[in-house]
Amino acid sequence: MAASTQAIGLAWALLLLASSPAQAQSQALGKSQSKPRVHTSLVEFDACLPLADGRVLAGSAGGLVVIDGNDRMQRVFTQLDDLPGTRIHSLRASSEGVWVGGEAGAALITLRGSALQVKRRIDTSPVRGMWIDERLAGADERPAGEKDIYLATWGQGLLRVHGDAISSVTGADAARPLSQPTLPPATSNAATARVTSVAMHDGALWWTTAGAGLWMQAAGAPVRRDESFSDDAVLWSLSADDTALWVAGEEGLGQAGRGLLASSMHSLRGSANVGGERVAVSFGAGARAWRDAHVDLPELRFVRSIASAQGVSCIGTQDELWIRRKGSWDRAQLQSGAPANDIAALVSDGTRTYLGGFDKGVSVLQGDRFVPVDIDIDPHVNALAIDSQDGALWIATSTGLFRYRESSIDRFTKRSGLPSRHVMSLAALPEGGVLAGTAAGAAIVSGKEIETIGGGHLVTGNVWAVARSADGANWLGTTRGLYRVRGTEVQHLGVVSGELSDDWVMALAIAKDGVFVGTYKGGVVRLRSDGKRIRATALGAGWINPGGLHWDGSILRAATMHGALQGNGVDADWHDLEPGPGIDTTAYLPDGEGATWVATRRGLARYAPSTQP
């Protein structure tokens, strides 16, 4: 039976009176000044480019990878090096350096030894391809700002950048300053706005789309579609040689003006001239020479990119990069800092730091990289917790709750007594065991015992966050609001009762002077009781990620979809924390050694203790 709000409010007041309001005072705020060590997974090689000095650049989901002339990894650069995002989609050489197309725009870079310099950056939608029109450049090269730069974007169509202005080639938008943060979609046709590559050929500008075929524009002429390809063709790349402009797409290999050519290969991602022969690559069928010409090729399957330049060729796959020098193919020696880029959870027991990947299981930090823990569990990890009594690692997954200690593993599912096998959140309890939130309620799991919160009669929906307060109450953050359960007393707080602006509760942090609630799109709310009523104070901070609220001394840390923040828990005064390799931040964890981990959907970074006073 639900208890009255007044009675429960009195219990809150007694709890708070017994505690000092230490959380109301904030210590000095500030970021670490040290350079972080970045850990990403080098997978999904969407682009590669041989350089004149013998090195090869590769664009991956884990950053821009530099490979030396001996096919060994030299450096990895990410968003933290001022690239337009960590995920790199495209690369294009120019007279002034290399243009890098990423998930947040394009940048012109130069490499001096192992140092990278960003000379220019243009923020747009993801850039899948680029072309720099240098046809008018004479002996005195024009500055980059005076050249026409064409960006094939996913969502804004084909953009033309000239000087400080940007305009849409595929739409009717007039030129506007680059300082304007975003452009509307280039046309009302979403497929036309998904441009995947761009190239100049025979004096005309050509571009491919994912679902609207091949398009072109000759000098002084209007934009038109190449009708040799269907108007809904999904095309991915362009590659020109002396004879034709080659087009790679889902239906096979073709040429501009001629359409698809006979081919048994489908799901093509690109083509290039390798050893004098045209080679096409497929996501599913590997690499194959056009017209079955004899070219020595590695045996591959899921290929994402191919390029040739400077007498060197490269092929990027899901998790490998292959390089051809002097007729011989070799696999580049890569070393990822983490098995996954999409980090779902991070926890430390004081000596070991564990990482939970969205679909890559659990890893542990060994030396300077995370290595997978060899346990048989569901790889889709949602949360991690360390048992307060015996140090066991609790793992919440999509198909059960696991307890791992000293090579032994126990599994708990709905058949064991959980409300659902889909476990979404965890909180370690002081007496040992965990409070576990599932897709159909919550339960206390200790040893082999399972106690369902609310006796199995509490209908909560998904429980994204759980916490235990000092008075023994269990707090459940759900998609239907916030529940406080103590014995048979149940209190529901949410939008209807006026405490929250968003019922989708993603994170909870218990303090001595209140309960801090992180919601999906309503920011953070502080709940306090004066003995008669519960008072709610909106603190802002934006979109809070699952488990994304934690107290660190007198500082409240928030992991949000737009970065990590810290505040005082008193008002809406938030400050940016150290950034990670991605914007969408999932965890911010001090490791007990004075260092801090920032986990994101694009990998994680470790900031050593600041040397600044």
N, C-alpha and C positions, 0 to 999 in steps of 0.2 A: 504494500500500500504506500502511495506517495505521501511523504511528510509535508507539513505546511512550510511555506517559504519563510514565515516568521521564525519557526523553530530551528530550521536549518540555518537561517541568518544569524541567530543567536550563537549557534555552534561555531560558525565562522568567526564571530566577534571574539569569543573566548579563545579560540586558537590564535588570533592575531594579537590579542592583548598579552598573551604569554610569550610573544616573540618581539624582539626589537626591530624597528623598521630600518634595518641596515641597508636594504635595497634601494631606499629612497635617495641615497647619495651616490653620485657617479664619480668614478676615478677619472683621471685625465684620459681623454680620447686621442687616439693617434695610430697611424699605420706603421708597420715595420718598414725600416729603410733598406733591408737586405734584399738581394736579388734571389728570387725563389728558384727552387729546383722543381722542374715540371715533369710530371709523369703522365704520359699519354700512350695509347695503343696505336701502333702504326699499321693501320688497316685501311681498306677501301682506297686504293691508289687511283684517283680519278684523272691524274695528269702526270706527265713526266717530260723532261726537257734536257737533252744533252747540251752542255756549255762548251765554249771555245777552249777553255782551259783544261778540258778533260773530265771535269766534274759533271754530275747529273743531278738535277733538281727533281723532286717528286712531291706532288701534292697529295696528301692523305687526310683521313678523318682525324688524325692525331697531329697534324701540323705540316709545315714545309720541311722536307728532309733533304739534307745536302749529302751527296755520296761522292767520295773522293775518286781519284783515278784508278784506285785499286779495288773499287766496288765495296768499300767499307763506309759505314755511316760516320759522318763527320759531325753534324749538328742537326738539331731539330728546332725550328722556330714556330712560335704560336702567336695567338692574340696578344700575349704579354710582351711580345717584341714589336707591337704596333702593326701587325698584319691585320687585314680586314677579316678577322675571325680565325679560329684554329683550323676549321675544316676548309681545305683548299680544293677548288674544283678545276682550275685552269691555269695554264702558264703560257706566256708569249714573250719571245725575245724581241728587243728593240735596240736601236742604236745607243740608247742611254742606260740600258740595264735589262731587267726582266720585269714584266708586268705579271702580277699574281692576282688571280681572281678567287675570292673567298666567299664565305657565306654572308659577309656584311659589306661587300663591295670589291674594289680593286685597288692595288697599290703598285707603284713603281719602286723597285728595290735595286740595290747594288750590293755585291759581295766583295769584301776585301779580306782575303784570308778566311778566317772563321767568323768575321764580324759582318752583320747585316745592317744596312742603312736604308730606311724608308725615305725616298725623295719626294714622293707625292702619294696622296691617298684620296680616293673617291668613294664615298659611302652610298651604297645602293642596296637593292635586293641581291640575293646570291648571283654571282657572276659565273656563268658556265663557259664563256668563251670571250676572246678579245681580239681586236685587230687594230693595229696602229698604222694609220695612213701616212707613210713617209715618202710618198711619190714625188712631192715637190721639194724635198730637202736636197739642197745642193752641197757644195763643198763646205759651206758654213751651215752646220746643222741647226735647225730651229729648236728652241727650247721645247720641252715636253708640253708646256701649256699652250703652244701654238699649233700643235699637231692635232688632227682629228683622231680621236680615240673612240672606237666603237665597242660597246659593252653588251654582250648577250646576257640578259638577266632573266632570272626565273621569277616572273610576276610583274615586271615593268617593261617588258618588251625589249626591243633593240634601242639602246641609248647612244646618242652622239655627244661627245664631250669636246668642246673647243674653247680653249682658254679657261675662263671662269664660268662658262655657261654650259648647261646640259639641256638637251632636247630629245624628244622621242622621234625616232625614224619611223616607227610602226604606227604612230598615232598623230593627232593634230595638235599636240601640246606645243606651245611656243617655247623658245629657249628661256631658261630660268637660271638664277645663280646656283652654283654648287652648294652654297651655304644653306639652301633650303633642304631640310632633312630628308624629305621623301617626295617621290613623284607618284601620282595616281597610276593605276594600270594603263598601259599605252593604248589599249582598245577595250571595248566592252567584251571582246571574245577572249576568254581566259586562256584558251589554247594558243592564240596568237601572241599573247603576252609571255608565254613560256618559251623563250628563245634559248637554244642550246649551243649554238656555235655561230661564228661569223667569219667571213673571208672575202678578200678582193680577188677577182679573177676576170681577165680580159677587160679591165676598166670598169667593171660593175661590182656592186656590193651585194653579197649573197648571205643569207642566213637561214638556219634550220629551226624548226619548232617541234615541240612534243605534242602533236595532235592537230597541227594546222599546215603541214607540208613544208615546202621549200619556197622561199621568197627572194626577190632580187630588186635592185634599183640601179639602172644605168644613169650615167651622168646627165643631169637635166631632165630626167624622165620620172614619171610617178612610180610609186611602189606597185609591184604586181607579183602575183603568184606564178611559179613555174608549174604549168599544168601537166608536165610529164610525170609528176608525182601526185598522188591523191590528195584531196583537200583536208583529209584527216590523218595523213601519214605522220608517224612518230619517228622523227629523225634526230640523230644525236651528234653528228660531227661532219665537218668539211675538211678536205685535204686536197690541195692543188699540186699538180705537176705540169710538165710541159705539154701534156696531151689533153688533160681534162680536169674538171673539178669533181672530185669523188665525194659521194654522199653515203654515209653509213646510217642505217636505221633498223627498226624492228623487223622489217620485211626482207632485209638483205642489203647488198651493196649496189649503188647506182651511180649515175653521172648526171650533172646538171644539164638540162635540155634533152636528155635521153631517157630518164627515168630509171626504174630498176632493171638490173641486168640479171641474167640467169645465175642463180646461186642457190646452193643447198644450205648455206649458213643463214641463220636468223639471229635476232637480238644482237645486232652488231653495235659496237660502241665506238669504232673508229677504224681507220686504215692509214697506212704509211708505206713509203718506198723503202724496202729493206733489201740490201744487196742487189739492187736493180730490179726487184720484183715488188708488185703491189701485194701487201699483206693486210688482211682484215682480221679483226679480233671480235670475239663474241662473248657475251655474258651467258655462258652455258656450253659453248662448243669450242672454246679455246682460240688459238691462232692458226690461220691457214692462208697459204699463198693463193692469190687469185689465179684462176685458170689452172690450178693444180701444178703450178711451176715448182721446181725443186728448190726449196729454201730450207735450210736447217733451222728448225724452230723447237723451242722447248714444249714438252707435253703439259698443257695447261687446260683449265676448264672455264673458270669464271674470271674473264678478263674485262677490265674496265677502261684501259687506255693504251695507246701506242704512239710513239713519236720517233722521228729520225732527224738528226742534224749533226753536222761536224764529223760525218763518217761513223757516228755512233747511233745505235737504236736502243730503245727501251720499251718495256711492256710492264704495265701495272695490273695486278690482280687484286683479289679480295685481301690477301695478306702477304703478298710477295712483290718484289720488284726485280725484273730481269733486265740485264744489260748486255748488249752485243758489241764487242770490240774486236776488230780484225777477224771477223767471221765467226767468232766463238761466243756463245751465250753463257753467262754466269749469273747466278742469283746473288743479289746484293746482300751484304751482311748487315742485317738490321737488328736492333735491340730495343724492344718496347719497354717503357717504364712501368706499364700496367697492362693487365690482360683486357681491360675494358675502358672505354671512354665515358660511357653513361654510368656515372657513379650513383648508386641508390643509397648507400649507407657507409658510415665510417665510424670506427670505435677503437679505443685503445685501452689495454689493461695496465698501462704504465710501463711495460717493457716491450710489448708487441702492438703493432698497429694493423688492424684488419680492415679490408675493403670489401664491400658487397656490390657486385656489378648488377646492372639491370637485367642482364641475361648471360652473365659470365661467372656466376657462382661467387665463392669467397676466395680472397687472396690475402697474403700476409707480407709485410715489408721485410725483405731480406737484403741487407746492404743498401744499394741505391735503387732497387726496383721491387715491385710487387710480384710475387709468384703465386700461382694457384695452390690452394690447400687441397690435398688429395683426399676428398671425401665424396661419398655418393649422395648428393642432394640435388634438389631442383635448382637449376642455375639461375632462376628468376628470383633474386633476393630483394626483399622490400625493407628489411630493418635488421639491425644487429644490436646485441646487448651483452655486457659482461656480468656474469653472476657475482653478486656482492660477497658471497661466502666461499665458494670454491674456485672462482675464476673461470668457470666454464663459459664457452661462447654460445650464445643463443642466436639462432638464425631463423628469421621469418621469411618464408617463401610462398609461392603461389600454390604449392601443393602440400603444405604442412609446416610445422614448427620443429626445428632440430636443435638438439643440445649436444655440443661437441667438446670433449675434454680428453686429453691424453690419448688420442687416436680412437676413442670410443665415440659412437654416435647413437643418439636416441631420437626417435621420430614420433611426433604427436599429430594426429589428424582428427577429423570429425568422428571417426570410428573410436578414437581414444577418449573422446569426450569434449573436444573443442566445438564451439558453435558452428565453425566452418573450417575446412582445410586451408582456405585462402587466408593466410596470416599477413596482416598489413602493418602492424605497429607493435613496439615492445617498450617496456620500462622495467629495469631491474629493480627488485624489491629489497629493502634493507634486511629482511629475514632470509633472503635467498629466493631463487626462482624469479619468475617474471610475470608481469601483467601483460597479457597478449590481446591485441585487438584484431578481430577477424572481419570477414565480409558479412557476418550475421550476429555480431555481438562480441563480448570480451570474456576472458577467463584468466584465473590465476593458475599458473603451472609451477609446481614445486616438486622436485623429485619425479615420482611417477603419478602424483596426484593432480587432478584438474578440478577446479571449482569455478563453475560458470557464474559470472556477475549477473545479479538479478534473478538467479534461479532458473534461467532459461526462458523467462517470461518477458524480458525486456526487449522490445523491438527497436533496434537502433539503426539498422542498415550497416553500411561500411563504417568500420571504426578505424579512422586514419591516425588517431593519436590517443595515447593513454598516459596516465600519471597517477601517482599516489601522493596525497598531502599528509602533513604531519599528524592530523587528527584521524588518520586511517581511512579516509574517504578515497574512493576510486573515481577518477575522472575519465570520461570517455568522450573524445572528440569525434563526431560522426558527420555524415552527410545530412543529418536531420537535426543538427544542433549539438549542444553540450549537455552531457549527463553527469550528475554527481550522485554516486551511490555509496551509501554507508549502511551496511547491514540491510535492513528492509526499507530504509529511507531512500527515496529516489526523487531527485529534482531535475527538471528539464529547463534549460535556458536556451534562448534562441531569438530569432527575428520576431516572432509573434509576441513573446513576453517582453521584448524591448531591449534585451541586453546585447544582442549581436546585430550587425547589419548584414551578415552572411551566415547561413546555417552550415555551410561546408567548413567544418573545423579540421585543420590539417596538422596543428602542432599545439602543444601545451607546455608551459613552464611554470612550476610552482615556486613561489617566493614567500618570504615571511610576511609580506604585506599585501598579498593578493595572488590571484590566479591569472596568468597571462595566456591569452587565447589567440593563436594565429589562424587566420581564415584564408580561404582560397583567393578571394578577391576583395575582402573587406579589411585587410590589414590586421594589426594587433589590437586587441581589446584587453584592458586591465579590469578585472572584477574584484571588488572589495565589498565587505559588509560592515555596516555600523551597528549590527545587532537587530535592526528593524527591517532593513531592506538592502538589497544588493545594488551597488552603484557600479555602472559601467563607464569607462573612460576610453574613448577611441584614441589610439596612439599612431595610427597610420602604418607606414612601412610597405604598403603594396601587397603583392601576391606572395603568400608564404608557402613554402614547399613542405611536404610531409616530414614531420620530425624536425622542423627548421627553427625551433626556438630553444635557447639554452642560456642559463645564467653562468657567467664566468666571473666569480667574485661579485662585484657590484655593477657589472656590465651585462646588459641583455643583448645576446647575439641573435640575429635573424638571417636565415638563409632564404633568399627570395628568388623569384624568377628573373630579377634584374640585378642580381649581385648580393654580396654579403653586407649586412648593416649592423651597427651597434648603437644602442641607445641607453638611456638611464632608467627606463621603466616608469618614469614620472610624467613625461610629456612626449610630444611628437618630434622631439629633437633627435634625429637620426644622422649618423655619419657613415660614409662609405668605409668598408674594411678593405683589406688587401684583395685584389682581384684574382680570379683563377683563370685557367685557359678557356673557360666558357663563361657566358653571362649568367645562364640559368644555374644558380648555386644550390646545391643539395645539402651541404654540410660545412660547418666551420668548427674545427676541432683543435684546441690546444693539446699538445701531446704529453704534457707533464715535464718536458725538458726545456721549456721556454720557447719552443717552436710552435708554429701554427699550420694546420692543414686546411686548404680550401678545396672542397670537392665540387665538381660541376658536371654538366652533361657532356663536357668535352675533355674530361680528364681532371687531374688534380695537381695542386702545387703546394710545396712545403716552404714556408718562410722561416729561416733560422732566426734566433733571437736578434733583435736590432742592436747594432753597435752604437747607435746614436744615443746621446744622453737624454 
